[in-house]
Amino acid sequence: MGPTLLAVTGLTPAIVTETVWALAKEKPRTLPRRVIFITTQIGAGKIKERLFSPQPVMGGQTVWEALRSAVKSGDEELIAEEPRIIGQANPKSGLFDPLPDIRTPAENALAASFILEEVRRVTMNPDTPLIASIAGGRKTMGALLHAAVTLLGRETDRLTHVLVGAPYENLPGFYFPGQPGPALEDREGKAHAPAMADVQLADVPYVPLRNRFDDLKEIPGSFDGLVKKWSKVLKSDAAKPAHIEISHREKRLWIDGTPIGIRSKVLAILHFLLQSHENGTCPIDQPQIAEEMVVWLKTAHFIPTGLKPAGMDTETVRHELGELRSRLKKADVGWQFPVRSLVLPPFTFRLRS
């Protein structure tokens, strides 16, 4: 399945056609299968007028049709979806109120959550790579899209900005190099052939935080709420080590004084990993945990006798670590077990009788 291009756009939807053209010229070339516009009500009008309405200067084609022809797209490529207009439900009318523009802090907060949800819709499908363009719309829209991709993006996704050389970046009627039609005139009346335009794509680096926070993949909720929640966790990561206590007799774990009831197997695996970290011998994967715990359980006299070493295999370790993450998340403690790593956040450890 091909990638999805997700672009924030405003009054100049040409950034999308320029981005598509630049992607098509990459080696190997990249053509999105779907194209999604995130915009305001005014922006949606500009998209329809400039990209999806027949243009006499292009021989009666729409700009989008001319672009698909120029880059030789397949029948299932460059399918532009209906623009996603930022807005909110109106509780009085029972209708969806689209935003004409983004002018206030409240409207900006609404746009943030809207953009985050659209990014989630794409990234929740493991078979669909995301190409997110921050080139269009108000500057805050690009910044919010960058933040959303940082929160939800994967290593296989891309964040891009399109660079158009002078004078074409401000030339009315320019959509992509080699577009059909006559030369374009600038404000001084000088003609410029579209084929001579220099259009390049710049990849914008980002840190995929979903590798640190497993539940970022789930329904995010509000943008502000998500940022506040995980900022708290990151602050906890950077603060003093969490104090962890375990009582196998009580089947209980304490994180900085917060008690958490937990099953014996889960507690034993956590105890083993904590002790391994303290000894500088942390396992590299789940099969190694299972193998080493068989030996460890035979000498761990503080573990309940009902926990048999023979019952500790890779699938059991995987299942119990999932239970540990779930319990820690539900307890809403700052110290969390990582998703794709066995390297634990800083801690001090004490075993209770």
MARROLUM-389088 format. One record per residue (C-alpha): residue in one letter; residue number from 1; x negated, y negated, z. Coordinates in pm, whole numbers, plus 50000, padded with zeros to 5 digits. Each point is the difference from the previous one (the first is absolute). Last residue first. Layout:
N
<atom "A", NUM, <X, Y, Z>>
...
***
This chain:
353
<atom "S", 353, <49046, 50923, 55365>>
<atom "R", 352, <49950, 49688, 49795>>
<atom "L", 351, <49741, 49988, 49722>>
<atom "R", 350, <49850, 49658, 49933>>
<atom "F", 349, <49918, 49836, 49666>>
<atom "T", 348, <49875, 49664, 49878>>
<atom "F", 347, <50103, 49891, 49653>>
<atom "P", 346, <49897, 49834, 49673>>
<atom "P", 345, <50211, 50093, 49693>>
<atom "L", 344, <49965, 50364, 49893>>
<atom "V", 343, <49810, 50129, 49697>>
<atom "L", 342, <50206, 50295, 49880>>
<atom "S", 341, <50098, 49819, 49682>>
<atom "R", 340, <50289, 49984, 49757>>
<atom "V", 339, <50282, 49907, 50237>>
<atom "P", 338, <49831, 49843, 50303>>
<atom "F", 337, <50132, 50071, 50354>>
<atom "Q", 336, <50132, 49680, 50159>>
<atom "W", 335, <49890, 49796, 50303>>
<atom "G", 334, <50224, 49693, 50029>>
<atom "V", 333, <50290, 50190, 50156>>
<atom "D", 332, <50347, 49995, 49846>>
<atom "A", 331, <50111, 50322, 50178>>
<atom "K", 330, <50172, 50107, 49680>>
<atom "K", 329, <49678, 49950, 49806>>
<atom "L", 328, <49800, 50202, 50249>>
<atom "R", 327, <50252, 50284, 49990>>
<atom "S", 326, <50014, 50005, 49619>>
<atom "R", 325, <49623, 49994, 49965>>
<atom "L", 324, <49970, 50290, 50244>>
<atom "E", 323, <50270, 50199, 49819>>
<atom "G", 322, <49811, 49959, 49674>>
<atom "L", 321, <49685, 50118, 50178>>
<atom "E", 320, <50200, 50306, 50114>>
<atom "H", 319, <50106, 50090, 49646>>
<atom "R", 318, <49652, 49968, 49852>>
<atom "V", 317, <49843, 50196, 50286>>
<atom "T", 316, <50259, 50277, 49964>>
<atom "E", 315, <49941, 50015, 49623>>
<atom "T", 314, <49624, 50027, 50053>>
<atom "D", 313, <50022, 50282, 50255>>
<atom "M", 312, <50025, 50023, 50381>>
<atom "G", 311, <50217, 50296, 50100>>
<atom "A", 310, <49703, 50226, 50065>>
<atom "P", 309, <49871, 49761, 50266>>
<atom "K", 308, <50309, 50068, 50217>>
<atom "L", 307, <50172, 49723, 50195>>
<atom "G", 306, <50194, 50179, 50275>>
<atom "T", 305, <49701, 49981, 50236>>
<atom "P", 304, <50046, 49624, 50042>>
<atom "I", 303, <49679, 49806, 49914>>
<atom "F", 302, <49772, 49913, 50296>>
<atom "H", 301, <49793, 50315, 49939>>
<atom "A", 300, <49874, 49869, 49666>>
<atom "T", 299, <49754, 50282, 49925>>
<atom "K", 298, <50211, 50211, 49762>>
<atom "L", 297, <50175, 49686, 49873>>
<atom "W", 296, <49672, 49860, 49864>>
<atom "V", 295, <49925, 50306, 49784>>
<atom "V", 294, <50337, 49996, 49824>>
<atom "M", 293, <49979, 49619, 50004>>
<atom "E", 292, <49695, 50006, 49773>>
<atom "E", 291, <50177, 50178, 49714>>
<atom "A", 290, <50324, 49801, 50024>>
<atom "I", 289, <49817, 49666, 50019>>
<atom "Q", 288, <49781, 50102, 49705>>
<atom "P", 287, <50310, 50083, 49795>>
<atom "Q", 286, <50139, 49654, 50090>>
<atom "D", 285, <49708, 49798, 49866>>
<atom "I", 284, <49669, 49833, 50088>>
<atom "P", 283, <49974, 50119, 50360>>
<atom "C", 282, <49858, 49746, 50253>>
<atom "T", 281, <49675, 50116, 50160>>
<atom "G", 280, <49874, 49687, 50181>>
<atom "N", 279, <50068, 50151, 50343>>
<atom "E", 278, <50249, 49728, 50092>>
<atom "H", 277, <50164, 50040, 49661>>
<atom "S", 276, <50025, 50377, 50048>>
<atom "Q", 275, <50159, 49947, 50343>>
<atom "L", 274, <50266, 49773, 49853>>
<atom "L", 273, <50059, 50246, 49715>>
<atom "F", 272, <50039, 50298, 50235>>
<atom "H", 271, <50234, 49806, 50232>>
<atom "L", 270, <50211, 49898, 49699>>
<atom "I", 269, <50022, 50362, 49887>>
<atom "A", 268, <50092, 50118, 50353>>
<atom "L", 267, <50267, 49730, 50040>>
<atom "V", 266, <50165, 50093, 49672>>
<atom "K", 265, <49996, 50367, 50095>>
<atom "S", 264, <50146, 49930, 50346>>
<atom "R", 263, <50288, 49782, 49877>>
<atom "I", 262, <50021, 49629, 50089>>
<atom "G", 261, <50158, 49765, 50253>>
<atom "I", 260, <49854, 49651, 49963>>
<atom "P", 259, <49914, 49781, 50298>>
<atom "T", 258, <49883, 49640, 49935>>
<atom "G", 257, <49708, 49924, 50234>>
<atom "D", 256, <49755, 49890, 49732>>
<atom "I", 255, <50100, 50307, 49798>>
<atom "W", 254, <50118, 50278, 50234>>
<atom "L", 253, <50064, 50357, 49882>>
<atom "R", 252, <50226, 50256, 50164>>
<atom "K", 251, <50051, 50374, 49997>>
<atom "E", 250, <50014, 49987, 50383>>
<atom "R", 249, <49746, 50281, 50046>>
<atom "H", 248, <49805, 49891, 49693>>
<atom "S", 247, <49950, 49652, 50145>>
<atom "I", 246, <49827, 49762, 49759>>
<atom "E", 245, <49873, 49644, 50047>>
<atom "I", 244, <49906, 49746, 49733>>
<atom "H", 243, <49865, 49649, 50062>>
<atom "A", 242, <50005, 49800, 49676>>
<atom "P", 241, <49669, 49842, 49906>>
<atom "K", 240, <49972, 49620, 50040>>
<atom "A", 239, <50138, 49787, 49719>>
<atom "A", 238, <49937, 50033, 49628>>
<atom "D", 237, <50243, 50287, 49955>>
<atom "S", 236, <50256, 49821, 50221>>
<atom "K", 235, <49982, 49698, 49773>>
<atom "L", 234, <50056, 50229, 49707>>
<atom "V", 233, <50306, 50145, 50174>>
<atom "K", 232, <50145, 49655, 50076>>
<atom "S", 231, <49936, 49890, 49643>>
<atom "W", 230, <50193, 50311, 49904>>
<atom "K", 229, <50321, 49892, 50169>>
<atom "K", 228, <49973, 49630, 49913>>
<atom "V", 227, <49941, 50070, 49631>>
<atom "L", 226, <50288, 50246, 49982>>
<atom "G", 225, <50241, 49764, 50172>>
<atom "D", 224, <49900, 49710, 49775>>
<atom "F", 223, <50055, 50206, 49684>>
<atom "S", 222, <50339, 50120, 50114>>
<atom "G", 221, <50080, 50371, 49993>>
<atom "P", 220, <49719, 50221, 49867>>
<atom "I", 219, <50195, 50313, 49902>>
<atom "E", 218, <49737, 50274, 50030>>
<atom "K", 217, <49657, 49997, 49839>>
<atom "L", 216, <49879, 49751, 50262>>
<atom "D", 215, <50073, 50287, 50239>>
<atom "D", 214, <49653, 50149, 49953>>
<atom "F", 213, <49803, 49697, 50112>>
<atom "R", 212, <49626, 50015, 49932>>
<atom "N", 211, <50008, 50127, 49641>>
<atom "R", 210, <50304, 49776, 49950>>
<atom "L", 209, <49757, 49710, 50045>>
<atom "P", 208, <49884, 50018, 49638>>
<atom "V", 207, <49727, 49728, 50004>>
<atom "Y", 206, <50023, 49768, 49699>>
<atom "P", 205, <49785, 49902, 49702>>
<atom "V", 204, <50144, 49784, 49718>>
<atom "D", 203, <49947, 50144, 49653>>
<atom "A", 202, <49948, 49732, 49735>>
<atom "L", 201, <50165, 50034, 49660>>
<atom "Q", 200, <49877, 49808, 49699>>
<atom "V", 199, <50162, 49784, 49732>>
<atom "D", 198, <49784, 49796, 49760>>
<atom "A", 197, <50223, 49841, 49735>>
<atom "M", 196, <49882, 49996, 49638>>
<atom "A", 195, <50294, 50205, 49869>>
<atom "P", 194, <50240, 49734, 50131>>
<atom "A", 193, <49868, 49752, 49737>>
<atom "H", 192, <49967, 49650, 50146>>
<atom "A", 191, <50124, 49683, 49831>>
<atom "K", 190, <49913, 49654, 50131>>
<atom "G", 189, <50301, 49773, 50051>>
<atom "E", 188, <49859, 49825, 50307>>
<atom "R", 187, <50240, 50177, 50232>>
<atom "D", 186, <49894, 50339, 49864>>
<atom "E", 185, <50131, 50157, 49682>>
<atom "L", 184, <50052, 50371, 49948>>
<atom "A", 183, <49906, 50176, 49677>>
<atom "P", 182, <50289, 50163, 49813>>
<atom "G", 181, <50190, 50320, 50076>>
<atom "P", 180, <49918, 50349, 50115>>
<atom "Q", 179, <49798, 50053, 50318>>
<atom "G", 178, <49631, 50068, 49940>>
<atom "P", 177, <49897, 49921, 50356>>
<atom "F", 176, <50288, 50008, 50251>>
<atom "Y", 175, <50285, 49777, 50119>>
<atom "F", 174, <49923, 49645, 49886>>
<atom "G", 173, <50308, 49784, 49936>>
<atom "P", 172, <49886, 49701, 50199>>
<atom "L", 171, <49618, 49990, 50043>>
<atom "N", 170, <49890, 49970, 50361>>
<atom "E", 169, <49793, 50321, 50027>>
<atom "Y", 168, <49925, 49976, 49627>>
<atom "P", 167, <49768, 49700, 50025>>
<atom "A", 166, <49795, 50143, 50155>>
<atom "G", 165, <49940, 50367, 50083>>
<atom "V", 164, <50261, 50225, 50158>>
<atom "L", 163, <49916, 50200, 50312>>
<atom "V", 162, <50258, 50254, 50123>>
<atom "H", 161, <50006, 50101, 50365>>
<atom "T", 160, <50019, 50361, 50114>>
<atom "L", 159, <50070, 50231, 50293>>
<atom "R", 158, <49957, 50367, 49917>>
<atom "D", 157, <50125, 50327, 50145>>
<atom "T", 156, <49808, 50329, 50023>>
<atom "E", 155, <49851, 49915, 50341>>
<atom "R", 154, <50355, 49958, 50133>>
<atom "G", 153, <50203, 49686, 50066>>
<atom "L", 152, <50242, 49954, 50290>>
<atom "L", 151, <49853, 49738, 50233>>
<atom "T", 150, <49737, 49853, 49767>>
<atom "V", 149, <50255, 50014, 49718>>
<atom "A", 148, <50243, 49798, 50212>>
<atom "A", 147, <49731, 49744, 50090>>
<atom "H", 146, <49904, 49947, 49636>>
<atom "L", 145, <50369, 49970, 49911>>
<atom "L", 144, <50041, 49738, 50273>>
<atom "A", 143, <49704, 49798, 49870>>
<atom "G", 142, <50136, 50013, 49645>>
<atom "M", 141, <50341, 49884, 50121>>
<atom "T", 140, <49840, 49724, 50211>>
<atom "K", 139, <49826, 49866, 49692>>
<atom "R", 138, <50335, 49950, 49830>>
<atom "G", 137, <50071, 50232, 49713>>
<atom "G", 136, <49744, 50177, 49785>>
<atom "A", 135, <49649, 50149, 50017>>
<atom "I", 134, <50049, 50244, 50290>>
<atom "S", 133, <50039, 50304, 49776>>
<atom "A", 132, <50054, 50339, 50164>>
<atom "I", 131, <49900, 50317, 49811>>
<atom "L", 130, <50151, 50295, 50185>>
<atom "P", 129, <49933, 50367, 49933>>
<atom "T", 128, <50310, 50223, 49986>>
<atom "D", 127, <49963, 50369, 50089>>
<atom "P", 126, <49987, 49948, 50378>>
<atom "N", 125, <50339, 49823, 49996>>
<atom "M", 124, <50025, 49794, 50322>>
<atom "T", 123, <49767, 49747, 49835>>
<atom "V", 122, <50261, 49873, 49756>>
<atom "R", 121, <50293, 49937, 50234>>
<atom "R", 120, <49757, 49880, 50269>>
<atom "V", 119, <49876, 49719, 49775>>
<atom "E", 118, <50359, 49889, 49947>>
<atom "E", 117, <50065, 50008, 50377>>
<atom "L", 116, <49694, 49786, 50073>>
<atom "I", 115, <50105, 49747, 49736>>
<atom "F", 114, <50345, 49962, 50160>>
<atom "S", 113, <49855, 49975, 50351>>
<atom "A", 112, <49765, 49720, 49894>>
<atom "A", 111, <50264, 49823, 49790>>
<atom "L", 110, <50231, 49976, 50301>>
<atom "A", 109, <49716, 49857, 50210>>
<atom "N", 108, <49935, 49742, 49726>>
<atom "E", 107, <50368, 49910, 49992>>
<atom "A", 106, <49993, 49941, 50376>>
<atom "P", 105, <49680, 49793, 49972>>
<atom "T", 104, <50171, 49780, 49737>>
<atom "R", 103, <49957, 49938, 49626>>
<atom "I", 102, <50024, 50330, 49816>>
<atom "D", 101, <50227, 49951, 49697>>
<atom "P", 100, <50353, 50074, 49876>>
<atom "L", 99, <50029, 50279, 50258>>
<atom "P", 98, <50261, 50260, 49906>>
<atom "D", 97, <50305, 50039, 50227>>
<atom "F", 96, <50128, 50359, 50005>>
<atom "L", 95, <50372, 50022, 50069>>
<atom "G", 94, <50217, 50086, 50299>>
<atom "S", 93, <50132, 49645, 49998>>
<atom "K", 92, <49948, 49924, 50367>>
<atom "P", 91, <49711, 50238, 50074>>
<atom "N", 90, <49796, 49867, 49704>>
<atom "A", 89, <49734, 50262, 49922>>
<atom "Q", 88, <49655, 49869, 49915>>
<atom "G", 87, <49792, 49887, 49706>>
<atom "I", 86, <49690, 50059, 49791>>
<atom "I", 85, <50095, 50089, 49643>>
<atom "R", 84, <49865, 50332, 49873>>
<atom "P", 83, <49986, 49954, 49624>>
<atom "E", 82, <50185, 50271, 49801>>
<atom "E", 81, <49743, 50261, 49901>>
<atom "A", 80, <49750, 49958, 49720>>
<atom "I", 79, <49911, 50328, 49829>>
<atom "L", 78, <49638, 49954, 49897>>
<atom "E", 77, <49948, 50366, 49909>>
<atom "E", 76, <50251, 50279, 49934>>
<atom "D", 75, <50030, 49934, 49625>>
<atom "G", 74, <49624, 49965, 49970>>
<atom "S", 73, <49824, 49665, 49992>>
<atom "K", 72, <49811, 49885, 49694>>
<atom "V", 71, <49840, 49698, 50172>>
<atom "A", 70, <50134, 49757, 49738>>
<atom "S", 69, <50337, 50176, 49968>>
<atom "R", 68, <50066, 49994, 50372>>
<atom "L", 67, <49897, 49633, 50008>>
<atom "A", 66, <50229, 49904, 49711>>
<atom "E", 65, <50294, 50175, 50165>>
<atom "W", 64, <49928, 49819, 50329>>
<atom "V", 63, <49972, 49662, 49824>>
<atom "T", 62, <50343, 50063, 49848>>
<atom "Q", 61, <50010, 50048, 49627>>
<atom "G", 60, <50162, 49756, 49759>>
<atom "G", 59, <49688, 49953, 49793>>
<atom "M", 58, <49785, 49900, 50292>>
<atom "V", 57, <50049, 49626, 49948>>
<atom "P", 56, <50378, 50062, 49995>>
<atom "Q", 55, <49986, 50148, 50352>>
<atom "P", 54, <50258, 50261, 50104>>
<atom "S", 53, <50070, 49997, 50378>>
<atom "F", 52, <49827, 50243, 50238>>
<atom "L", 51, <49671, 49829, 50080>>
<atom "R", 50, <50062, 49626, 50010>>
<atom "E", 49, <50367, 49960, 50085>>
<atom "K", 48, <50045, 50316, 50205>>
<atom "I", 47, <49680, 49944, 50198>>
<atom "K", 46, <50081, 49630, 50049>>
<atom "G", 45, <50344, 50085, 50138>>
<atom "A", 44, <49848, 50253, 50237>>
<atom "G", 43, <49762, 49729, 50125>>
<atom "I", 42, <50290, 49772, 50089>>
<atom "Q", 41, <50166, 50279, 50200>>
<atom "T", 40, <49671, 50082, 50168>>
<atom "T", 39, <49744, 50260, 49896>>
<atom "I", 38, <49868, 50352, 50032>>
<atom "F", 37, <49956, 50147, 49650>>
<atom "I", 36, <49966, 50377, 49958>>
<atom "V", 35, <49831, 50163, 49701>>
<atom "R", 34, <50027, 50375, 49947>>
<atom "R", 33, <49775, 50240, 49811>>
<atom "P", 32, <49700, 49775, 50037>>
<atom "L", 31, <49738, 50012, 49724>>
<atom "T", 30, <49637, 50058, 50085>>
<atom "R", 29, <49730, 50024, 49738>>
<atom "P", 28, <49691, 50207, 50060>>
<atom "K", 27, <49829, 49766, 49951>>
<atom "E", 26, <50211, 49694, 50076>>
<atom "K", 25, <50169, 49815, 49714>>
<atom "A", 24, <50351, 50116, 50093>>
<atom "L", 23, <49951, 49870, 50354>>
<atom "A", 22, <49909, 49655, 49863>>
<atom "W", 21, <50313, 49994, 49782>>
<atom "V", 20, <50218, 50103, 50296>>
<atom "T", 19, <49849, 49725, 50217>>
<atom "E", 18, <50056, 49735, 49731>>
<atom "T", 17, <50360, 50114, 49958>>
<atom "V", 16, <50051, 49977, 50377>>
<atom "I", 15, <49828, 49663, 50037>>
<atom "A", 14, <50234, 49870, 49727>>
<atom "P", 13, <50276, 49996, 50262>>
<atom "T", 12, <49917, 49634, 50073>>
<atom "L", 11, <50278, 49851, 50217>>
<atom "G", 10, <49959, 50252, 50278>>
<atom "T", 9, <49865, 50353, 50003>>
<atom "V", 8, <49889, 50263, 50248>>
<atom "A", 7, <49891, 50306, 49805>>
<atom "L", 6, <50039, 50376, 50053>>
<atom "L", 5, <49851, 50214, 49723>>
<atom "T", 4, <50091, 50368, 50044>>
<atom "P", 3, <49744, 50260, 49904>>
<atom "G", 2, <50051, 50292, 49762>>
<atom "M", 1, <50138, 50341, 50096>>
***
